[in-house]
């Protein structure tokens, strides 16, 4: 798997978390791991599908949005796949993606993202992944972006969760804010596609996977303890929520998202 991920240079990092490109010369992408971000994806081939949990297979158009899908999921294709994605910050999900489609794979709303057919052509005519990122940034620069004050609360909560690797208790986070728990939960869910608890779990497991990518000799038991899982059943339950499989299944397989996490630290 060839993989490149970079943070934006021309677009605010409050809007776009990163751009990434991967090229796989096999029949599937390996298990993809949820991270709480909505993504606008572009593929260079036809006959590409996503296989979700429960063995449901979905045919994909050449550009599409991806939100929550049944886990585990992976891309399926005849021989190889090139995929370019714009990963939006979780707190702007409701601005760029309709609330009614907060689940699954769906066609992209042309009123929000105009001229995507032309953008798709420009992306895959680009000479390199870095040139693709420039094309995407120029495109996004022409869109009306959301005002910062519309997502301040959700952004601050997400950033705190990420800074502490998802280890803060949800009650502690909410009690530190000058609003009722009900209002905090409502505002967060309106802006993001998950609850605070769900997002914390995503961040915690992703941080655990990134740690393991640099510490391959760590046992699963020690790995769990590193991230405050003192109950193995709790660890396995959270791990399944994020990946769709158990830790032993995930780490015993090849060609998984851990390959991406090894490179992610370089961007």
Secondary structure, DSSP 8 states (H G I E B T S, - for coil): -EEEEE--SSS-TTTEEEEEEEEE-SSB---B---S--EEEEES-SS-EEE-GGG-EEE--SEEEE-B--SSBEEE-SS-EEEEEEEE-GGGHHHHS-GGG-BSEE---TTTSTTHHHHHHHHHHSSSHHHHHHHHHHHHTTS----GGGGHHHHHHHHHHHHTTT-S-HHHHHHTSSS-HHHHHHHHHHHSSS-HHHHHHHHHHHHHHHHHHH-TT--HHHHHHHTT--SHHHHHHHHHHHHSS-HHHHHTSSSSTHHHHHHHTT-
